[in-house]
Every structure is written in structure tokens, then in C-alpha cells.
Amino acid sequence: MLLPDKNTIDRLLRNYRDQERVVLARPGDLSTRRSFEDTAYTLCVLMGERTAREAVHAAERYVGGVGSAPRQALEGLPGS
């Protein structure tokens, strides 16, 4: 089984968290929401998970962030 590059996953995970904060602050910003959903989808594909929530948890475990605090779910977005 091929594993994704840890640096790429770490970068995507940080990008996902940054975008998550912006989407929570400005839920009506469709451009940011689309970027957030694209990042979530990419994490799903690379981590082999069906939902963004599962992909984020798998990515955190993969890059060594097992102890990360849980994040607030976003209704209507992948993984919520």
C-alpha cells in the first residue's frame, strides 16, 4: 500500500484548519467554502476515508497529532 507524503498531509491539514476558521467566521463566503470543501475532499482521497471528519482524524494520527483537540463540526459540509 502506498502512503501519502507526510509533509503534504501536514500542509493540507493546516490549510483545512485555517479554512475551517474562515468558514466559521464567514459562512456566506462561497469561494472560501468551495476551497474548504476541495481541501476536505483531497484529504478524504489521500487518507482513504469517506468523510472529512474521518480523513482529518486519520491525517492527524498519520502526521503524529493524535492528541489534537476535537474541532466543532460544520453543518452541511463534508464530514459533518
trRosetta pair geometry for C-beta under 8 A, 3 or more apart (Angstrom, degrees):
i j d omega theta_ij theta_ji phi_ij phi_ji
3 62 7.9 179 -168 -152 112 122
4 8 5.9 -105 164 75 104 120
4 9 5.4 110 106 -53 123 109
4 46 4.4 40 -71 -174 156 107
4 47 7.3 -65 11 -71 138 52
4 62 7.8 37 60 163 100 154
5 8 4.1 77 77 7 103 110
5 9 6.8 180 89 -9 53 84
6 9 5.6 -55 -145 39 35 111
6 10 6.1 38 155 -22 68 106
6 62 6.8 -159 -116 142 85 95
6 63 5.5 137 -163 -108 93 79
7 10 5.6 -52 -145 37 30 113
7 11 6.3 32 155 -19 64 106
8 11 5.8 -55 -148 37 30 111
8 12 6.3 27 154 -15 65 108
8 46 7.4 -140 117 -146 116 157
9 12 5.7 -56 -146 40 31 110
9 13 6.1 34 155 -22 65 108
9 43 7.7 95 -141 -125 77 82
9 46 6.4 -167 -93 129 92 139
9 47 7.4 99 -128 -70 120 95
9 59 5.1 -164 -179 -146 108 98
9 62 5.8 -44 137 99 163 130
9 63 5.5 -163 103 -56 112 114
10 13 5.7 -55 -146 36 28 113
10 14 6.5 26 156 -16 63 105
10 63 4.7 135 -79 -132 88 149
11 14 6.0 -55 -149 37 29 108
11 15 6.2 30 152 -18 64 109
12 15 5.5 -56 -145 40 31 114
12 16 6.1 39 153 -25 66 104
12 39 6.1 170 -163 -163 86 93
12 42 6.0 -129 -141 105 138 119
12 43 5.6 169 141 -77 129 90
12 46 7.3 119 40 37 168 152
12 59 7.1 -104 87 -145 106 150
13 16 5.5 -47 -145 31 30 116
13 17 6.6 28 155 -16 62 104
13 43 7.1 100 -80 -109 66 128
13 56 6.9 123 -129 -139 91 74
13 59 4.8 180 -81 137 119 133
13 60 6.8 142 -145 -72 145 65
13 63 6.6 -128 12 15 155 150
13 65 7.6 169 151 24 156 149
14 17 5.8 -55 -150 37 32 109
14 18 6.4 33 153 -19 66 106
15 18 5.7 -54 -147 37 31 111
15 19 6.2 27 156 -14 65 109
15 39 5.5 -145 113 -133 109 143
16 19 6.0 -60 -147 42 26 108
16 20 6.1 35 152 -29 63 107
16 36 7.3 95 -142 -149 60 71
16 39 4.9 -173 -87 135 77 127
16 40 6.4 108 -129 -76 114 64
16 43 6.2 13 -69 -41 146 145
16 52 7.9 176 -154 -169 132 110
16 56 6.5 -154 126 -104 154 108
17 20 5.4 -48 -145 29 31 119
17 21 6.9 34 156 -20 61 99
17 71 7.5 -140 -120 -94 88 150
18 21 6.1 -54 -159 30 32 110
18 22 6.8 25 149 -13 64 106
19 22 5.6 -56 -150 38 38 111
19 23 6.1 38 153 -20 71 106
19 32 6.4 177 -154 -177 88 88
19 35 5.9 -141 -128 107 138 100
19 36 4.1 178 145 -94 126 87
19 39 5.9 141 28 28 155 150
20 23 5.8 -54 -145 37 29 110
20 24 6.4 29 155 -18 63 107
20 36 6.6 125 -73 -140 50 123
20 71 6.7 1 155 176 157 145
20 74 7.0 -142 -145 -38 87 131
21 24 5.8 -57 -150 37 29 111
21 25 6.3 23 154 -15 64 110
22 25 5.7 -60 -147 41 31 108
22 26 6.1 -28 171 35 70 102
22 29 7.1 -63 150 66 99 146
22 32 5.1 -115 122 -168 122 144
22 36 7.7 -158 69 -65 100 122
23 26 7.0 -79 -129 67 22 65
23 27 6.3 56 173 -104 65 55
23 29 7.2 -130 -111 61 55 102
23 32 5.7 -169 -78 126 74 110
23 33 5.6 104 -121 -94 111 69
23 36 5.1 -1 -50 -47 139 165
23 74 6.4 9 116 -122 130 151
23 77 7.4 58 155 -74 155 154
24 27 7.1 8 -137 -65 20 86
24 72 7.1 80 -107 79 139 127
24 74 7.0 -118 -77 -96 83 107
26 29 4.2 40 126 -11 116 120
26 32 6.5 74 84 44 112 151
27 33 7.6 56 -164 -76 49 121
29 32 4.2 30 115 23 118 115
29 33 6.3 154 93 -19 65 88
30 33 5.4 -55 -143 38 35 114
30 34 6.2 38 157 -22 68 102
31 34 5.9 -52 -150 32 29 110
31 35 6.6 27 152 -15 62 106
32 35 5.7 -55 -150 38 34 111
32 36 6.2 38 151 -22 66 107
33 36 5.5 -54 -148 36 31 115
33 37 6.3 30 154 -17 65 106
33 77 7.5 -130 -158 -100 93 113
34 37 5.7 -55 -147 38 31 110
34 38 6.3 34 153 -21 65 105
35 38 5.6 -52 -147 35 32 114
35 39 6.4 32 154 -18 64 104
36 39 5.8 -55 -150 36 30 110
36 40 6.4 31 151 -19 64 106
36 77 7.0 -37 119 -147 120 138
37 40 5.5 -51 -145 36 34 114
37 41 6.3 38 153 -22 65 104
37 77 6.4 -136 -88 -151 90 92
37 78 5.9 116 -139 -1 80 114
38 41 5.7 -52 -148 35 30 113
38 42 6.4 32 153 -20 63 105
39 42 5.7 -52 -149 35 32 113
39 43 6.5 34 152 -18 64 104
40 43 5.8 -54 -152 36 31 112
40 44 6.5 36 149 -23 64 104
40 52 3.7 -25 -163 -110 115 126
40 55 7.0 128 -169 64 65 139
40 56 7.9 -38 -128 -50 81 102
40 77 7.0 143 -21 162 169 104
40 78 4.5 154 127 70 140 127
40 79 6.2 -132 -165 -2 129 124
41 44 5.5 -52 -152 32 33 116
41 45 6.5 30 153 -17 66 103
41 52 7.8 -45 -56 -82 39 97
41 78 6.6 147 -65 -22 70 173
42 45 5.8 -53 -148 36 32 109
42 46 6.2 22 158 -10 67 111
43 46 6.0 -61 -140 44 28 104
43 47 5.7 6 168 0 67 118
43 49 7.7 -21 130 49 80 114
43 52 6.6 72 73 -137 122 71
43 55 4.0 120 128 145 98 130
43 56 6.3 32 151 -69 153 60
43 59 5.7 -55 -155 -46 112 142
44 47 6.5 -70 -136 49 18 95
44 49 5.3 -105 -139 75 65 77
44 50 6.8 28 -156 -159 115 8
44 51 7.0 -154 -109 99 117 6
44 52 6.2 -66 -58 -83 106 53
44 54 7.8 66 -117 73 81 93
44 55 4.4 -96 -84 -63 52 148
44 78 7.1 -83 -44 161 138 140
44 79 8.0 -153 -75 -60 113 110
45 48 7.7 21 178 -70 26 39
46 55 7.7 89 60 -157 77 115
46 59 7.9 56 93 -91 111 107
47 54 7.6 -179 112 121 129 79
47 55 4.4 144 52 -142 137 77
47 58 4.2 128 -176 94 131 131
47 59 5.5 -88 -77 -58 138 82
47 62 7.1 -140 -117 -19 101 147
48 58 7.6 -121 57 154 75 166
49 54 3.9 -167 -172 109 133 108
49 55 4.0 -165 59 -70 130 70
49 58 5.4 -178 -45 4 135 144
50 54 6.3 37 48 46 66 145
51 54 4.7 91 60 10 85 101
51 55 6.8 -152 95 -6 43 89
51 78 6.4 180 -158 169 63 79
51 79 4.1 125 164 -105 90 67
52 55 5.4 -57 -143 40 33 113
52 56 6.1 34 158 -22 68 105
52 77 7.0 -35 29 132 154 93
52 78 4.1 104 -25 114 118 95
52 79 2.7 -102 54 -21 83 137
52 80 7.6 -2 54 -30 117 63
53 56 6.0 -54 -147 34 26 109
53 57 6.5 23 155 -14 61 107
53 73 7.0 -12 -87 -111 124 103
53 79 3.7 157 -18 -176 73 105
53 80 7.1 131 -45 -74 116 34
54 57 5.8 -57 -148 39 31 109
54 58 6.1 30 154 -18 66 109
54 79 6.9 -149 12 -125 66 103
55 58 5.7 -56 -145 40 30 111
55 59 6.1 32 155 -21 65 107
55 79 7.0 -97 28 -87 96 135
56 59 5.6 -53 -144 37 30 112
56 60 6.3 33 155 -21 64 104
56 71 7.6 -59 140 29 155 131
56 79 7.1 80 0 -167 112 163
57 60 5.8 -52 -148 34 30 112
57 61 6.5 29 153 -16 63 105
58 61 5.8 -55 -151 38 32 110
58 62 6.1 34 152 -24 66 110
59 62 5.4 -55 -143 36 31 115
59 63 6.3 10 165 -2 67 108
60 63 6.6 -64 -141 46 24 93
60 65 4.0 -85 -162 82 81 103
60 66 6.6 136 134 -84 95 30
60 68 5.0 -94 -154 18 140 137
61 64 7.8 42 179 -70 27 17
61 65 7.4 -83 -57 62 23 63
61 66 5.5 55 -111 -90 66 82
65 68 4.6 32 155 -38 104 116
73 79 7.5 -142 -140 120 94 82
73 80 4.5 130 173 -133 104 87
74 77 4.2 12 100 26 115 131
74 80 5.1 -109 75 -74 53 139
75 80 5.4 -167 -103 145 27 148
76 80 6.6 -7 28 63 29 143
77 80 5.1 78 58 -10 72 124
